[in-house]
Amino acid sequence: MTAAENVCYTLINVPMDSEPPSEISLKNDLEKGDVKLKTEALKKVIIMILNGEKLPGLLMTIIRFVLPLQDHTIKKLLLVFWEIVPKTTPDGRLLQEMILVCDAYRKDLQHPNEFIRGSTLRFLCKLKEAELLEPLMPAIRACLEHRHSYVRRNAVLAIYTIYRNFEHLIPDAPELIHDFLVNEKDASCKRNAFMMLIHADQDRALDYLSTCIDQVQTFGDILQLVIVELIYKVCHANPSERARFIRCIYNLLQSSSPAVKYEAAGTLVTLSSAPTAIKAAAQCYIDLIIKESDNNVKLIVLDRLIELKEHPSHERVLQDLVMDILRVLSTPDLEVRKKTLQLALDLVSSRNVEELVIVLKKEVIKTNNVTEHEDTDKYRQLLVRTLHSCSVRFPDMAANVIPVLMEFLSDNNEAAAADVLEFVREAIQRFDNLRPLIVEKMLEVFHAIKSVKIYRGALWILGEYCSTKEDIQSVMTEIRRSLGEIPIVESEIKKEAGELKPEEEVSVGPAQKLVTEMGTYATQSALSSSRPAKKEEDRPPLRGFLLDGDFFVAASLATTLTKIALRYVSLVQEKKKQNSFNAEAMLLMATILHLGKSSLPKKPITDDDVDRISLCLKVLSECSPLMNDIFNKECRQSLSHMLSAKLEEEKLSQKKESEKRNVTIQPDDPISFMQLTAKNEMSSKEDQFQLSLLAAMGNTQRKEAADPLASKLNKVTQLTGFSDPVYAEAYVHVNQYDIVLDVLVVNQTSDTLQNCTLELATLGDLKLVEKPSPLTLAPHDFANIKANVKVASTENGIIFGNVVYDVSGAASDRNCVVLSDIHIDIMDYIQPASCTDAEFRQMWAEFEWENKVVNTNIIDLNEYLQHILKSTNMKCLTPEKALSGYCGFMAANLYARSIFGEDALANVSIEKPIHLGPEAPVTGHIRIRAKSQGMALSLGDKINLSQKKTSL
């Protein structure tokens, strides 16, 4: 084990700006100063030793002048000092002075103060010298019988670490601790003793547990947690023991401690896959989510439930618990609600969909009354989408859902209303039997719609799906009501001019005496006319939109009027009625055109909108069969194609998901029977406790891919040349939020290199956690140095530095070898993700930082897109069908999310310049948008780099 890998117990932050004190001044303070001065001097000594200074001259001074003091702070600092000070001579023998220290600690172990005894016992856990511990053993044993629990529990820990490191010093430790455990009453002491038995002598731990298995529920939570760990390990190693302990785990699900319940549920799932066990564990998880107030805990436990669902045989059990899972929606946090709704949607089946819809409808109505919370709108949107998905999967539910959701079309929150509109559009196209109901509800809420975007959508739906004479006349009535008095221009001018006459009040203000500049008096009286301010809210909605200058809605209205007029003509035989209806539609269009050309609206009408309205007027005046087909048939076919393509894509993604989850077993695969498995084979199964510990320490072992290029060797970076005195290379291991650099340092000289130190610095949003400690390298020796770097955001970072060392016996200054830069790849933090078109557009509008790139030699559009997806780790949101075929240009939206929750968007707009020949490379733009500048630039660099690579 290298010096860098030694376990470090004490970390002290040091301000680097202060000047380090000299050894003489420290010696003086330690000898002659008062307690306060000695405390400060001792702190400085500890910091200097931690920073690699050797202070051998102070050892005896501290033993003589500081060790005898009874001050508690000094005693605590001395424990740190003895932990870090070198205790051996260069040839490995114990220093003579340490005998005096050992005697002082023997006295401290018999000290009447329990704090001093306990902290000394804790310090002994960190000692690695058997010669120092041997004389202290009788005193440590005696501490097991001390009256205070703090001393007893630390004595157990000390005995455990000594037994683990130097078994010959206390060979009867398991027996001693077992006897101690039987008679002990304090929970923390019992927990430490039981934990020692688990690791030192599992059979004794099981014997003890067997004697008190019925009282487990009465134990403290810290002891219960250790019992859960023992049961897991025993049953993991020896499956035949399951029946003996599974009842105990069931009992622990009822524990009062949330931590015990969580661990017990996790253990129960690994020990048994029986439906009753899965149901009990899932029920326990749901209770935890509801009762725990911390949102992080809720999210973690929800993840465990989602993991349970991934198992095909467990999914059926969880389906019965959907209603219980929905109780979690009482949590105000949006992220928790989002995960809960997704889980419920994945588990819903025809048996419980009706209950689910009832709960969701209640939740939707609740959000209507609550406005103070900022996430209410987003939550409402989530509920609408969930109900949408339910109705698509279970068409019988659509009739119940639609009336509730239609109310939201008049909502102030445009996003939720847009989701409702999308749902209504899909429902009216898919479910013919619901069309009359939807049209009726739409006509009811039409006048109350406040958003122009929703108004346009509602107009389109009414124009497309009103098929009876009565409905068409109702739509025309609603449109007339929404436009107000026509012709618009004349009525507005009349209103402007006419409102002044009846309501104007002329009042003469009181005479006022004023002094002029020359000092003379002047009298002034004012004649003022007041007229009440015209309320804009009194205007009908559509008229309001048009006067605000939004004429896109007018183009949409023209299309709707054309559709319903053409349909009316085909339904009604009387020529007079036909012409009357057509004339009314044409009058509305003409008056809107007149308004657009006048100076009344805030913005004039655009040429595109004029063209559209003029086209509709021409169609109505000519009524050709071709136009009738285009307006009344082909529009609906386009929608039908789009919806079927969307449904196909959803089915494909669901199929992929289910294929992933289904465990495929080949015909000639061996079947593993748990009961017949040998003990040594069982150990190959992963230990959950070990895995979670490794994950917390950032040492998760990823399974290496079979491809040799994906192996560790591919991530090795050479840092120095082969001819340098010190050769160094680094393996860069990227964990989630930190990077571990494993640097191999080789001494290529025939000299001993002392104080060989790896000095690193970082550029970008990286931070070095600790300074690697110096080491000594023998001639032609090598060592591994590990360094941790924390990562705070998604942008390219650079680690640079050098190796400095002293040559033993040489009088020259320190030698230095400069290392090559290590570039940290942004791709390790970016993961493909998906979002809706509306979210993509919203983020695209919000994000400020943009970066444009395209410079490649790839000649095929699709190949270029696939290459970009592969090199950026992004996901293409544009459906495959929209990209298929070949027309010389392509546009696609890409999206990814970093592990820090940052979004990255890209829009690829590329074309094939046909005039330059078939071998011409792709041209165009990739526009990258991200919230932070660093991420946008880093992604742009990555794309530029990968494009250049292909041209090599």
N, C-alpha and C positions, 0 to 999 in steps of 0.2 A: 504493500500500500504506500503510495507516495505521500509526501507531506501535505499536498493539496487535498488529498482525499481523507485525511484524518478527521475524525468527528470533532467539530468545533462547538463547544457548549456556550461560550461567552462571546458576544459581539458587542463592541463598544464604539459608539460614534465619536470621532475625534475632529474638532475644528482644526483645519490645516493651516490657518493663518498665523497661529501663535508660534513663537520661537521655542524650540525644545530646550528644557533646562539642562544645566551641566550636572555631571555626576557628583561633583564636589558640593554644589549648593544643595542637591537632594540629600546627600549624606549628612550635611550640617542640619537640615530641617528634621531629618529622622532621628538624629541624636539629641539635639538640644531644644527642638520646638515643643510647643504645647500640643494638646490632643488635636486641636483644629488644624494646626500646621502640619502635624504628622499625617493626618487624614489626607490633606491635599497632596503632600509629597508622595504618599503611597499610591494615590490615584495616578499621578504623573508617571511613577515607575511602571505601573501596570500598562499604561498606554504605550510607553516607550518599548516595553518588552513585546507587546502585541504587534508593534510596528517593526519588529526584527532587530531591535537594539540588544546587545549583550551587556548586562550590568553585573558581572560576577562580584565586583567589590562591595556591592550593597547587601549581599545575602547575609553576611554575618552581622552587619549593622541592624538589619531588620530583626534577626533572631534575638539580638541582645536588647534592643531599645523599643521595639514595637510589639513583639510576640507576647511579652508578659502583661501588656495592658489589658484591662477588663472592659474597655469601651466596646459596645455592640457593633457600631459602624466599622470600627477598625477590625474587629474580628471577622465581619462579613467580607471586608476588602481583602483581608489576609487569605481567606478561603479562595478568592479569585486569584490572588498572587501565587499561592502554592500550586494552583491548578496549571498555571501557564509557565511558571519558571522552570528552566532546565534542571532536572534533579540528578542527572548522571554526568560522569566525566566523559571526555571524548571516546574512551575505550569501552563505555557502557556500564561501568561500575557505579554504584550509588554513592553520592557525595556524603562525606563524613558528617557534614552539618545537618543532614536530614534526620539523623538520630535524635537531635535536640527537638526538631519540629515534631517528630513522631511522639515524643514524650509529652509535648505540649498538647497534642491532640488527644492523647490518652486521658489527660486531665480534663479536657473539654467534654469528653464522652461521659465523664462522671460529674460534670458541673451541675449544680442544683437548678440552674435556669433551663427550662425545657426548649426555649428557642435556640440557645447555643448548642445544646445536645443534638436537636433535630437538624440544624443547618450543617453541623459537622458531619452527621451521618450522610446527608445529601452530598457533601463534598467527597466523602469516601467512595461514593458510586463512580466518581470520575477518575479515581487514581488507577494507574496501570502498573504500579510497582508492587510486586508481591512482598518484597522485603519490608516495605513500609507498613503493609496491612497486617502482617503476621502478629506483631506484638499487640495489635489493637483488638484481636478477635474476642478475647474474653469480655472486654468492655462492650463490644457490639452486641454479643449474646445477652449481656445483662440488660441492655436497653430494651429488649423485647418485653421485659416485665415492668417497664416504667409506668407510673400512674397516668401519664398524659398520652393521649392518642397520637399527637403530632410526632412524638419521639418514637412510639411503637411503629407507626406506619413507615417512617423513614428508615427504621432499623430493618424492617422487612425488605425494603428496596435495596438497602446496602448489602444484606445477606444474599439477595438474589443476584446482584451484579458481581459480587465476589465469587459466588458459586459458579456463575456462568464463565467468568474469566479465569479463576484459579480454584478449581474444584477441590484440590488437595488441602486448601486452607480450612474448608468446612464441609467435609464429605457427607455429614448427616443433615445437611440443610433441608431437604424435602421433608424428612421425618420431623425435624424440629418445627418447621413452618406448619405442617399438618396438625401437630398437637396444639400449636398456637392458635390455628384457625378454629379448631373445635371449641376452644374456651373463650375466644374473642367475642366482644359484643359490639364494638365500634364498626360502622359500615365501611369507612375508608380503609381501616386496617384489614378488614376481611377481604375487601376488594383487592388490595395489593398482595395479600397472602395467596388468595385464590389465583390471581394472575400469575404469580410465581410458579405455583403448582402446575398450571396449564402448560407452561413452557419448560419446566424442569422435570416434572414427574406427572404425566397426564393420568396415569392409573390412580394415583392418590387423589387427584382432583375429582375424578369420576366417583371414587369411593365416597368422598365427602358429599358430592352432589346427590348421590343415591340416598344418603341418610337424611337429607333435608329437602328432597325434591317437592314435597307437598307444601313446604313453607316458602318456596321461591317467591310467591307473590307478595310476601310480607317483607322481603329484603329491600334495601335501598336501591335506587336506580343504577348507581355506579356498579354495584355487585351484579345486578341483573344483566347489565350490558356484557360483563365478562362471562357470565353463564351462557348467554346467547352465543358468544364467540366460541366457547368450549364445545357446546352442542354442535355447532356448525362444523367445527374442525373434526370432531369425533365421527360424526355421521358421514362426513366427506371422505375420511380415511377408511371407515368401516361401516358400510351401508346397513349391515345387519343390526346395528345399534339404533336404527331409526325409530322402531316401534317403541323402544324404551323411553325415548326423549321427546317424541313429537307432541305428546300431551302437554308437556312442560312448555313447549313453544306456544301451543294454543292458549295456555293460561296467561303467558306473558303478553299476548295481544291485548289483554284487558288491563295492562299495567297503567299506572297513573302518569308515567313519564313518556312524553312523546318520542324521545330518542329510543327508548326500549321498544316501544310499539313499532317504530320504523324498522329497527334492526330485526325484530322478531318476524315481522311480515316478510322482509327480504329473505330471511333464513328459511321460513316456511315454504316459500315458493321454490327454493333450490332443493329442499328435502322431499317435497311431494308435489306431484302434478295432478292429484285427485281434485275433482271439481269443488268439493267442500273446502279443501285447503286454499285453492285459488280464490274462492269466493270470500273466505274469511280474511285473507291477506288484502284483497281489493277493498273490502269493506273497511278494513283498518286504515288503508291509505286514504280513502275518501273522508273518513272521520278526521284524520290528521289534517287534511287540506282545509276542511271547514273550520276546525277549532284553532289552528295555528294562525297567529296574526301576521307573521313575517311573510311577505310575498315571495322572497327567495325560497323559503321552505316549501311554500305551496307549489312553486314551479318545479322544484326538484322532485317532490313526491308525485306531481302530475307526470313528470317524465318516466317515473317508475311504472305508473299505470299504463302509459303509452307503450313502454317496453313489454309489459304483460300482454297487451293487445296484439303485439307483433307475432306472438306464438299462436299458430292456427287453432290448437286445441283449447287455449285459454279464452279465445275471442268469444266463443259461445257462452261461456260463464259470465263474461263481462257484459254481454248484451242484456242480461237480466238486470244489470245494475245501472242502466242508462239514466233512469230517473234519479237515482242517488247521486250520480255524477253531476247531474244538472243542478243539484243543491249548491254546487261550488259557484254558480253564477251570482250568488249573493255577495261575492267578493267585489269590491269596487275597482280593483286593478284590471286594466284592459288586457295586459299580456296573459294573465291567468284566465280571463274570460275567453280570450281567443283560442287558447290551447284546449280549454274545456269544450267549447263548441265544436272544435275540429274533432276531438276525441268522440264526442256524442254522435257526430255526423258519421264517423267511421263505423260506429257500433250499431247504428240504428237499423232496425229490420222491420218487416211488415207487421210484426207482433206489437212493437212499441212505438211505431211512427206517430200514431194518433195522439198518444200521451205527450210525446216530444213536441208536436206542433202546438198542443194546448199550452204547454209551459212557455214555449217561445212566443206565442201570441200574447200571453200575460206579460212577459218581459218587455215586448214591444210597446204595449199599452203603458206600462210603468215608465218607460223612457219618455213618453209623450208628456208626462206630468212633471218630470224632473228636468230642470234646465241649468241648475247652478254648476254642475260638474263639467269640467272641460272635455272629458272623454265620452260624455253621453252620446254625442253625435256619432262618434266612431263606433261606439257599442251598438247603436241603432243600426248602423250600416252592416255590422257583423251579423246581427240578428236577421236582417233582411236577406243577406246572402245565404245564411244557413237555411232559412225558410225556402228560398229559391231552389237550393240544392235538393231539399226534401221533396219539393213539389215536382221537380224534374224526375227524381228517382221513383217517387210514388205519386203518379198522376191523380189518384183519388183524393189526395190531400189539397190539391190546387184550389178547389171550390171553397174550402174553409179558409184558406190563407188569403186569397185575393181581396175580399172585402176589407179586411183589416189593413192590408198593406196599401190599398189605393188611397187611404186617408193621408198617407205620407207624401203624396204627390204635391200637396199644398204646403209642405213643410218648408221652413226657412233654410234648413240644411240641404244644400243642393246635391251633395254627394249621396246622401241616403235616398233622396228623391230619384236621383239618376239610377241607382241600383234597383229601386222599385220599378222604374220605367223599363229597364232592361228585362226584368223578370216578366212584367206584363206583356212586353213585346213577344217574348219567347212563348208564354202561356197561350196567348191569343192565336199564335201561329200553329202551336202543337195541338191544342185541345179545342176542337170545333164546337163541342157542346157548351164550352164556357164563354163563347164569343158574345152572346146576347148579354150575359151578366157583366162581362168586362166593359162592353160599350156603355151599358146603362150606368155603371159606377163611374166611368170616365167622364160621361156627360155631367154627372152630379158634381164632381170635384173640379171640372174644367175651369169654371169661373174663378176658383180660389187659388189657382196656381200662380206662384209669385216669381218663379225663376224663368227667364226667357229660354234657357236651354231645355228645361222640362216642358215648357209650352210648345216648343218646336216638335219634340218627341211625341207629345200627346196629340198634336195636330196630325202628325204623320199616321199614328195608329188609328185615329178616327177616320181619316180620309181613306185609309187602306181597307178597314174592316167593317165599315157601315154598309150593310147590303140591303136593308129594307127601305122602303119609301119614307116611313115614319122616322127612322134613325137619321136618314140623310137630311130630312127637313129639320130635325132637332139640332143636328150639327150646324146647319146654316143659321138657325136661330141663335145658337150659342156664339157663333162667330160674329153675327150682327151685334149681339149684346156686348161682346168683348171689344168691338171696334167703336161703339158709341154712334153718335149722330153722323150721318154722311150727307153730302161730301165733307170730308174731314177739314180741308183747307178753309172752306167757307165758314163752317161752323166754328172753327178755332178763331178766325178773324172776327166773326160776329161776337164771340165770347169776349175777346180782347176789347173790342170797341163797346159792346153792349153792357158789359158789367159795370162800367163807370157811371152810366146815367142814373139808374135807380138808386144805387147804393152810395153815391158820392155825397159826402157831407161837407159843406163849406163852413168853416168856422173862422171867426176873426179873433186873433189872439189879443190879450190886453196890451194897451200902449206901454211902451217902455222908454224910460229916459236914458239917453246915452251921452257921454262926453266925447266931443270930437278931438282930433289932434291939436286943434288951435285953442281948445279950452272952452268952446261954446257948447251949449246944450242942443241936442237934437232929439226929436221924437220919432220912434219907429213902431209901426204896427204891422203884424204879419197876417196875410191871408193864406191859409193852408188848406189843402184838400186831402182828405184821407180816404183810402179805399181798402177794404179788407183784403188781406193777402189771399191769392187764389190757392186753394189746396190742391197739390198735385195728386194726392191720394184719391181724390174724387174721380179721377180719370179711370175709365175701364182699362183692364190690364194691357190688352193688345195695343190700344191707342197710346198708352204710356210708353210701351217698348218702341213704337214707331217714332214718337216725338223725341225720344232719347237718341234716335239715330240708328237703332238696331234694325236694319232692313233685311238681314238674313232671314228673320222670322217671316218677313213679308213674302220672300221667295218660297219659303216652305208653305205658307198659307196659299199662295197661288197654285202650287202643285196639288194641295189638298182640295181646293175648290174645283180644279180641273177634273180630278178623279171623281169627286162626288157628282159633278155636273154630268160627266160622261155616263156614269152609272145610272143617274136619274133619268137620262134620256132613254136608256135601254129598258128601264122599269116602267116608265109612264108612257102611255100611247098618245095622249092628247098633245097635239102640236103646240097649243097655246101655253100649256103648263111647262112644256119643254123649253120653249123660247123664253118664257118668263123667268125660269130658274137660271138658264144660261145668262140672260141679260143681267140678273142680280149678281151673279158671280163675276161677270165682266166689269160691272159697275164698281164692285169692291176693289178689283185689281186696278182699274183706271184711277180711282180716287187715291189709292196708295201711291201709284206712280206720280200723280199730281202733287201729293204731299212731299214725296222724295225730291222733286225738282224745285219745290218752294223753299223759302228761307226759314220756315217754322221749325223743322227738326234741328237738334243740336249738331248732328253730322248729316251731310247730304247722302243720298242713296248712291251706292257704288254701281259701276257699269255692269258688273256681273249680275247683280240683282235686277237691274233694269232689263237686261237680256232675258233673264229667266221669266220675269213677269210678262214681258212682251211675247215670249214664246208661248206661254200658257194662254194668253189672249188669242194668239193666232190659232192654236189648237182648238179652242172652243168655238171660234168663228167658222172653222172649216169642218170640224168633226170627222176626220178621216178614220177609216177602220184601223189603219196601221198604228196611228197615234193612240187609238183606244186600247189596242193590244199592249203597246209599250207602257202606258200609264196604269192600266188595270190588271195586267197579268205578269209582265216581266219583272216589275218591281218586287212583287211577292215571291217570285221564283228566286230572285237574288237573295232575299232574306232566308228563304228555305235552304238554299245551298250553303249559306254562311252558317246557319244553325246546325245543319247536319254535319258540316266539316268540324265545327266546334265539338259536337257530341262525339264524333268519331275520335277526335284527339283525346278527349277526356277518357273514353273507354280504353284507348290504347295505353294511356298513362296508368289507369287503374289495373290493366292487365299486367303491365310491367311490374307494378307494385306487388300484385298478388304472386307473380312468378318469383319475385325476390323472396317473398315470405315463405312460399311453399318449399319445404325441404325435400329436395329430390334425392332419392336413393337408387343407385344403379342396381341392376339385377344381380350382379356378383359381389356386391358389397357385404362384408361380414356384419352380422347383427350382434350388437353388444348388449348382453344381459347383465344388469347391475349386480344381481345375486352371484353370478359366476365370475365376476371380474376379480382378478388377483389384486392384492393390496398395492403392489408396486405399480400396477397399471392405473389404479385409481389416482395415484399422486400426479399423473399427467393431466388430470382435469384441473381447470383453473380454480384457484382458491380466491373467493370473492374478497375476503378481508385483505389478502396480500395484494390483490389487484387494486383495491381502492387506496391502499397505503402507497403503492407505487405511483398511482395517478396523482395523489396529493403531493408526492415528492417530485413529480415530473419525470419519472423514469419508466413510463409505459413502454412496454416492448411492442413495437409495431411488427406485424408479420411482414417479413420482407417478400417482395414480389419475386416470382420465379425468374423474371427477366434480369440477367446479370447487370444490365445498365441501370436498373432501379436499385441496385444494392448499395451498401454503405460506401463502397469504394468510389462510387460516382460522386459522393458528396465530400470527398477529401480535397482540400485546397493546399497546394504547396506554398509555403510562406517564405522560405529562403532557398538559395541556390545550393547545389550539391557540393560546391567548393568552399562554402562558408564554414568558419570554425564550428558554428552551431547550426545544425540542420533542423528545421521545424516544419511540420505540416499539421493541419487542423481538420478534424471531422466536425462539420457543423450540423448539430442535431436541433431541429426546430420543434419545440413543444408549443402549446397553445399560446401562452403569453410570454414565454421566455425562450432564449436560445442558449444551448449549452455548447461551448467550444471545448472539444477534447483535443488538446495540442500535444503532439509527440515532439519532444525536444531531444536531439541526439548530439552528444559531445563528440566531435570528429577529430579532436586534438589529443595529444599525449599528456596534457596537463589536467590537473584537477581544477574544475571550475567551481568557485565558491560564490554564494549569494546569487546564483543564477535566477534571475527574475523575469517573468513575462509581464511587460508593461503594455497595457492596452488603453486605447481611447476610442470614442465612438462619434459618428457624425449622423445626424438625422434624429429621429425620435427613439433612440436607443439609450440605455443607461446601464453602465457596468455596476453589478450588484456588490461585488467585493474584489479586493485586490488579491490576485494569486500570491501565495506565500513563496518566499525564496527557497531554493534548494541547492544542494551541493551535488555536482556530477563528477563521478570518477572518470579517468581516461576512457574514452570510447563507450561510455555508459549512456543509457537513455532513460527518460522518465516521461510520464504523462502528467500534464497540468490541466486542470479543468477550470473554466471561467464561465460564470453565468451573466447573461445580458438580458435585461428586461426590455420588452417591446411595448410601446404605448399606443401606436397608431399604425395604420397601413400606409407606409411609404418606404421607398428604398432607403436602406441604411448602409453605412460603411463602417467596418471595424478595422482600425489600423494600429500599429504599435511597433515595439522592438523587444529584443531579448538583450538584457544587460547582465554582465557577470564580471567577477574578479578572477584573475589567474593566481593560484596560490604560489606565494614566494616571489611574485613579480611586484616591482615597486611602481609600476605605471598606473595611470588612472583606470577607471572602470571601462571595460570594452563594451561595444554596442553593435548589434546586428539588426538592421532595419528589416521589418517584415513586409511582405506584399499585403495589399489591402484585401479584406474579405468583404465581398458584396453580398448583402442579405437580400434574397429574392422576395419581392412583394407577393409572388404567387403562392407562397406557403400560407398566406393569411386570407386569400380570396377563395370563396366557395361559390359555386353556381347556385342561384336562387331564382324564385319566380315571383312575379307580382302581376296585378291586373293592369289592363291598358290605362285605366283611369289613374291608378297610383303612379304608373310610369310617367304619364303626362304631367301629373301634379309635381312629382320630384324634378322632372325636366325643367319645369317653370321655376321651381324654387332654387335649384342649385346654381351657384354663381360661376364656379370654376369650370372652364371648358378648354379642351385641347384638341386640335385637329391634326390628323396624320393620314397619309397613304403614300407609300413609295415602295413598289414591289415589282417582281418580275414574273409573278404567277399570271398565267394567261386565262385561267378558267374562273368564272365568278363564284361558283359553288365551292370549288376547291379552296379559293381564297377565304371564303367565309368559314369553312371548316378549320382552316389553318389558324384563323384568328381566334375561334372558339377554343381550340386546343391550347394555344399559347397564352391566352388570357384567363383561362378557367371560368369564362362567363357562360351564361345560358342564353340560347336564342329564344326570344319570346314570340317571334313571328312564326305562325304555324307552318309546318312542312309543306302543306298544300299551296300556301301563298308563295313559297319560294320555288316550287317545282316548275318545270318548263323552262324555256329559254327565250328571252326577248331582248338581250343586249344590255339590260341594266337590272340592278337588284337593290332593294332597301330592306334592312332588317334591324330590329331592336334587340340589344343584348343587355343582360342584367346580371349583377353578382353582388354578394354581400360579404363584407369582411367579418372575421371572428370578433371584431370589436363593435359590430353592429353598424358599420358605415356602408352606405349604398354606393354602388358604382353603376352608371348607365352609359351605354354607348349606342350610337346610331350609325350603321354602316350604309353609306350611299355610294354604290360603285357602278361603273359601266364599262363596257367593252368597246373601245373606239374602233368601229368596223372599218372606217376609212383608212386606218393604218395597217390593215391586213390581219390575217388570222393569228399571227404570232405576237401581236402587240400586247403588252402587259395591261393588266386591269388598272383603271384610273378612278379617281373619286375621292371621297373623304370618309374618315371615321371620326365622328365627333364624340368626345368622351366628356361626360359630366359627372362631377362628384362634389360632395359637400365640402371636403377639404382640398386645398390646393395641392398638398403633397400627394394625395391619392391620384388626382387627375393627372399630374405630371408623371408620377411613377408608372401609371398604366400606359400613358403615351410613350414613355421611354421603352417599356417592355414590348409594345407593339412595334415600335420602330426597330428595336433590336432584332425581334424575331423575323421581321420582313427582310432585314439585311442578311440574316443568316441564310434565308432561302436562296438568295441570289449568289451565294458563294459556290 
